[in-house]
Amino acid sequence: MIRAPDKHAANSRSASGANATHRPQSDSKAALATKDGVQGEDTYEAEREFNAAERKFVASGKVAAAPRAAAPTSEAERQAKFAAEEERKR
């Protein structure tokens, strides 16, 4: 089902009660654009480098061993990793 645009959306208030039409507009697109026109945190070159490194890692045959190498080696390390994970979830 295709929804029609809400005619009253521009006049409605957000959950915080502030009117969206009175908020200062930042020039986020200009801040994200780079000299080559790429927007965001990544560039095409960085993406190519990442993909090449990922392919190289997969081809190395070390994929199956990687989780075992990252596993905690002691109970204290296991608890520290668990606590860090819980902190990130919050």
KANOR-V322995 format. One record per pair of residues at least 12 apart in sequence whose C-alpha atoms are under 8 Angstrom apart, sorted by sequence separation. I is the first residue (numbers start at 1). GAP is how many residues later the second one is. If there is no record, write none. Layout:
i->I gap->GAP
i->I gap->GAP
This chain:
none
